[in-house]
């Protein structure tokens, strides 16, 4: 794929930029991160795509709430009910309730941080690994702190897999991150059980008369096995995410978020690896063609190519610019367009409510007919004859009703009068002259403006004369004749 400035034969002229303008187009802060590697894949593509990170951020919220709720139900609910019968012994010992309370508070803080979106999703994943490791200490402390400080220890009773093992397997899958960071978090989590047991033996009176060997194989080795299992699962999840990133690389562009889907095509928000310019990419993936035969595939791709060429040939400030097009190594046909920020119709309705109906729709429903014409200040002022009329009533000429009617906050003044089926600009001029007392300008000013407009060729004199005879009074006809003659 060529640089974005190459239009692949579309005939766009080359543009010369001075050095200052070139610098404004580049994204130096990200340049080192997005250079292609020896494998042809940029460093940015090795990470997780933004949409997958956002989804993982939502899962982190659920995980934090789930841990807080589980701790409350398992460690506190029963003892809170005991308070109703006067039993407060559990809460008299800080060691009983401090680990659970701290873990619940940390979980709620993590939930709030993830929900507020104050941190970028990648930073949230880092925070999630720290949260997972710290929570392992909370779980271990809830299980082992002060154990066998009063009751006698029996061989085989104490050691066994803690809930820390289950937590390690869960959080590393739900919170994807680079394997090196995940491994570090898992190792810290694995140390939580032996550290808590050791501290409890030192400070909380726990008595477990076992040697170093049984202690290692009972309180350390099982969690190292869990580290290996969790690491393999987390690495697979991360590799799948990075595979998605690599699949979204199209030459110099990287797909960021999907904007919309059609029958066979997709439109994505994309970022050029070197230019500080977002873009929209429309593409057809090979799998979207399904079981089509070779001839059908060629026809579909040829139609897509003609669409790209037609878009590139447009030269108007009201059309989008097309930067590039081609076929990726994976057989994906795409073209790169200017990205316009805004709202689509569906988002507009969901955010601001349904769009109010047009005047024509209201009147068509009210009159039960299409035989009407809208007129009044907006139409008169659009003639550019110097009028500044403005009043909150729309004039409606029709064949069925007369009177003023209000629908919602809109007022309509209906009149049963003659009007053309297809009103022309000249007819609106005559209608304005008939209502010149409401137009906000004098008769002489209006006649002078009309004479000027006729000299400029903005209205057809013959059509204007004909409209005056059919729909105007004698005074209007005289004013039209004087304007056509150039002496208002």
Secondary structure, DSSP 8 states (H G I E B T S, - for coil): ---TT--TTS--------HHHHHHHB-HHHHHHHSB-TTS-BHHHHS--HHHHHHHHHHHHHHHHHHHHHHIIIIIHHHHHHHTTT--GGGGSHHHHHHHHHHHHHHHHHHHHHHHT-S-HHHHHHHHHHHHHHHHHHHHHHHHTTTTSSS---TTTS-S--HHHHHHHHHHHHS---HHHHHHHHHHHHHHHHHHHHHHHHHS-------HHHHHHHHTHHHHHHHHHHHHHHHHHHHHHHHHHHHTEETTEEEEEEEEE-SSEEEEEEEESSBS-EEEEEEE-GGGGTT--HHHHHHHHHHHHHHHHHHHH---TTS--EEEEEE-TTS-EEEEEE---S--HHHHHHHH-S----HHHHHHHHHTSS-EEEESHHHHHTT-SS-----SEEEEEESS--EEEEETTEEEEEEE----SS--HHHHHHHHHHTGGGTTS-HHHHHHHHHHHHHTTSS-HHHHHHHHHHH--HHHHHHHHHHHTT--
